[in-house]
Amino acid sequence: MLSGLSMPLPNLGSLLTHWRINAERIWQWWLKILGSSNQNANIDLTVRFVTNKRIKICYSIQAQEVYLRTDKMTKIIEIYERFSALDPTPNRPPREKIYNNAFKSLVGVTLSAQTKDERTAEACRNLFARAETPEEILALDIDELKQLIRPAGMYNNKARNLRLMSEQLLARHGGVVPNDREQLMQLAGVGRKSTDIMMRFVFNEPAIAVDTHVHRIANRLGIANTRAEHKTAEILERDTPDEYRWGAHEWLIDYGKHICKARRPLCDQCMFTDLCDYYKERHDENYEQSTSISTQRA
């Protein structure tokens, strides 16, 4: 065990090659999390060999600790490399916007919460035929607003949020939707997923929006281990290499919809069974059950 080892950060690359890992990519990821452009900075490292396959590296900077698991990063890189080899097309900025302006896009994203796309589209058509700006929404009677957005479901809460959001935009931002993550999340009815959708599809930033499909596949693969979607989003934001940030959202959501389904995942068609924690657990359980039945019959 090595404890309190002080060394220049570039030596981390040579340290990790001992585990036959793509050290360059992990090194760039390390620097991104560190948030420092000075690669020669001296930082106190504590290195502990957990098993012969895993190394845990932690450092303390500004009273924060970050843990890097090299085996997990290797898995993440391999998953994205396979996605990219299968279909590299999504790994670029989206060509289409949600709507032709940021406010309508924000309204559409807000109405889409827990709603099917076709129902959201119907509610947006109804609403935008009567109001397209914060001022016009506030001019609507609350009962009329509820009826306009009724197809989207939860229309009572969504109507209240739309009015409050419009008031906040006018009071804080002159009626303009802010191009800032923190300011967006302070608006009524706007959470982490809505913010990531806006940043990606409206403000051209490679955010990874996490819905139920992305949350499910990320946890089954072992990229994340969380119960809440916003926690999964934080992990994907932190751990996804820059070169795959544009593609990650579309790759994960499509695979979650069509292969890694909630009730009956198509494991026999999956290209990640050798990496998937869920598949391994399920396979081990089936093997144990079949062995137990065979033993009982014997």
N, C-alpha and C positions, 0 to 999 in steps of 0.2 A: 504494500500500500504506500502511495505517495501522498504526503499531506503538506499543505502550505507551499506548494511548488510555485516559485515565481519565475516567469520566463516571458520573452517577447511573444505576442500572439501569433506571428507567422509560424512558429514552431508547432502550432496545433495541427497544421496540415501534415507534417511528417509524422506526428504522433498518431494520427488517425489512419495513415496508410498501413499501419501494422495490422489493422482489422480488414484489410482489402476493401476499403470503402472508397468511393469516389470523393477523395479528400477536397478537391477543388470546389465542388458544388457545396459540400457541407461547410467549407471554409467561408464561402460567400454568404451562406445562410447565417452562419455564426456572426459575421460582421453586420448583417442586416439587423439581427436581433440586438446586437450590442449597440447599434446606432452610432458607431464611431467610424470616421473615415481614416483615422490614424491607425494603420495596421501595425505600427511599431510600438504602440502603447504597452507599458508593462502593467499587467493585472495579476493579482494573486489568484491562483487557480488551486482548487482542491480536486484531485483526481482519485477516484475510487474504482477499483475493478470489481464489478458486481458479480459477473459470471465470465466465463471464457468467451462469451458471445456478445456481451454488452458492457459498455463503459459509460459511466455517468460522470459528466463534467459539470461542475457548478462554479460560478464565480459571483462575487459580491461587488456590485457597483451601484452607488447612490442608494444604498440600503435595500437593493432588490436582488433576488436570486433567480437565476435562470438555469434550468436543467436541460441539457441536450442529451438525447439518447440516440446514439449513432445508428443502432439497428432500426429504429423507427424512421429516421430520416432516409435511410437506404430504401426502406419499403415505400415511402412517399414518392421518392424519385422514380422508382421502378413502376409504380402505378401510373404516374403521369406520363412516363415514357411510353407505356403500352397504349394509353389513351391517344397520345400524339401519333404513334405509329398507325393506329387503327383509323383515325380521322383527325388530321391536323387542322382542318378548316375552322373549328370554333376558336382556335387560339389566336384570335385577333379581335380588335375592337368591333362591337356590333355595328352593322350597317344601317339598322333601322332604329328610330327612336320610338318611344311609347306613343306620344302625341307630338303635335307640332310646337308645343311650348311647355316649359317646366311646370307651370301651375296645373295644367290639365293632366300632365303626366303624374304629378303628385296626387291629385284627386283620384285618378285611375288606380294607382297603386294602393291608396288608402281603401278604396271600395273593394279591391280584390281580395282583401283578407278573408280567409276561410270561405272562398267563393269560387265556383267554377268560372272559367274564362268567358264562356258564352253569357253567363248571367251578369258578370262584371261589364261586358261590352254593352249589354242591353241597358243597364243602369247608367252607364256613361253617356250613351246616346240620348236617353231621356233627359239627363241633367244638362248636358252641353247644348241641347236645343234651347234651353232657357237661361243658362248661366255659364260663363267661361272665365270669369275673373273673381277674385275675392269679394270685390264690391257687389257684383251681381248675385253671388251666393248669399251674402248677408241681406240683400234686398228681398230674397224669397221668404215667404211665410214658412215657418218651421214644419207645419203639416204638409205643405206642398213639397218641400224638400224631401221629406220622408217618403212621400208617394213616388217621387221621381226616382229615388235610388232603391226603392223597395225590392226590385229583382236581385240586388246584391246580398240581401239578407242582413240581419242585425241592423236594420235601417234606423232604429231609434238611436243607438249609440253612434253609428256612423254619421248620422245627420248632426248630432251634437258636436262631434269631433270636427266635421267639416266647417261648421260655423265658428267654432273656437279657433281652429287652424287659420281660417281666413282673417279673423280678428288679430291673431298673433302676427301673421305675415304683414298686415297693414301697419300695426303698431311698432313692430321691431325691425322690419326690413323693407318698408315702403311698398309693400305688395309684391315684392320680388322673392322668389324661392331661393334661399341661400345655397351656395355651392360649398357647403361645409358640413361635415359629418355631425359634429357636436350640435350645431345650430339646427340641423334638420331633426335630430332626435329629441329636441326640446319642444317640437311642435306637437299639438294634440293629435293622437292617433297614428303617430309615426314612430315605429320601433326599429330594431336593428335590421330586420329583413327589408322593410320598406326603404330604409336609408341606403342599404347596399344596392338595391335595385335602381334607385335614383342615381347613385354615384356611377354605376356601371352603364346604364342605358341612356341617361340624360347628360351626365357631366363627364363622361368618357374616362372614368377611372376603373382599373381592373379589380373591382370589388367582387367578392364571392358571396352572393346571396344564398342563404341557407333556408330551404323549405323542408317539408317533411321527407321528401325523397333524398335530398342531399344529406340531411341529418341521419337518415337511416343507413345509407350506404357508407358514409364516413365512419359510423360507429361499428358497422359490421366488419368493415375492412380492418379496423383497428387504427385508423388515422386519428380518431377521437374516441373518448370514453366519457360521454356526458349524457345527461337526461334532457337538457334544454337546448333548443336550437341556437339560441344566442351564444351559448358556451361553445358549441361546435363551430359557429361562425368565427369566434375569437381564435380558436385553434387553427382553423384553415387560413385565416388572415396571417397568423404568425408563421405557420410552417410551410405554406405553399411556396416553392421556389419562384422567383420573379419570372423566369422564362415560361412558366405554365399558368400564370395568374389569369390571363384572359380566357384560356380554355377551361379552367377548372370548373366554373359554374355550369356551363353547358354540358360538359362531359359527365359530371356527377349527376345532374338532374335527369338527363336522358337515360343514363344507365340505371338509375334508381326507378324510373318509370317503366322501363321495358324489360330489364333483366333482373335487377335486385328488388323485386316487388315485395310489398309488405307481407302478404299472406302466403304466397306461393312463389318464392324466388326461384328463378330458372338457373339453379346452380350447375346443371349439366351443360348450359350454354355460356357459362361465365369464364372469362379469361383470367380471373384473379383467385381461383380456388387454392393455389399454392401460397397465397399471401393472406387470405381471408380468415380472420379470427372466427367469424360466425360459422363458416363452412367447416373449419377444423373442429369446433365444439360440436356441431351437429353430426359430423362424420364420426367422431369419437363416441357420442351418445348412441348412435345407431349401431356401431360396432359392438359396444358393450351390451346393448339390448339383445342383438342377434347371438352373441356369445352366451348370454345368460339363458336364452331360450333353448339353444342347442344343448347346453349342459343339463337343463331340466329334462329335456326329452331323452337324453342318454341315460 
